Amino acid sequence: MEILRNKIASLAIRHGGGKKGFSLLELLIYLAILSVLVVVIANIFISLSKSNAQSQAKSEVNSAIRFASELLRQDIKSSSVISVPTTPGGTTSPTLTLTRDGVVIIWDTSAGVLRRKEGSANPINVTNANVLVGTPVFTRIENANQTFGTTNVAIGINITFNYNSASPDSTYSDSLQTTINSYNAYQ
């Protein structure tokens, strides 16, 4: 029994003399390790947040471009008359006026929003407040066919779309640059 008591006493002396708790050095080491872990985890969350904001900005802008492009394509391809821009050869216009199924359709922008007005109805916003649109440039392109005595009309389109955000982490901009041929609008 005496031997067992001596063994326990020697173990207690080696491990802080039987005192409970941490020494100041151990506490400082634990705090340093914990601080490094908190900083690493915080940086990971900040990085994820930035990439999520950038991803959302790209998604919004690309979605607006696809939607506007498809509506413009449908209107131009099935138009019977394209009246603005009026002359070919590099003449540009910030608006596009065409006639489709006897109804005049006007494309323009107002306060950074791309709009489509059909007939006498109020304009409909094609883009929303999350995406700002720069001034569009519509260019009339004509291709004369001497054999058939017709002139094919196409419209060149250049529109810049910007994500509307005050945060520098979610800035994104892209452009719609295309040419759409009208199947029905001949001179």
Stockholm file with secondary structure:
# STOCKHOLM 1.0

chainA/1-187         MEILRNKIASLAIRHGGGKKGFSLLELLIYLAILSVLVVVIANIFISLSKSNAQSQAKSEVNSAIRFASELLRQDIKSSSVISVPTTPGGTTSPTLTLTRDGVVIIWDTSAGVLRRKEGSANPINVTNANVLVGTPVFTRIENANQTFGTTNVAIGINITFNYNSASPDSTYSDSLQTTINSYNAYQ
#=GR chainA/1-187 SS CHHHHHHHHHHHHHTTTTCCSCCHHHHHHHHHHHHHHHHHHHHHHHHHHHHHHHHHHHHHHHHHHHHHHHHHHHHHHTCSEEEESCSCSSCEESSEEEEETTEEEEEEEETTEEEEEETTSCCEESSCTTEEECCCEEEEEEEEETTTTEEEEEEEEEEEEEECCSCGGGCCEEEEEEEEEEEEEEC
#=GC SS_cons         CHHHHHHHHHHHHHTTTTCCSCCHHHHHHHHHHHHHHHHHHHHHHHHHHHHHHHHHHHHHHHHHHHHHHHHHHHHHHTCSEEEESCSCSSCEESSEEEEETTEEEEEEEETTEEEEEETTSCCEESSCTTEEECCCEEEEEEEEETTTTEEEEEEEEEEEEEECCSCGGGCCEEEEEEEEEEEEEEC
//
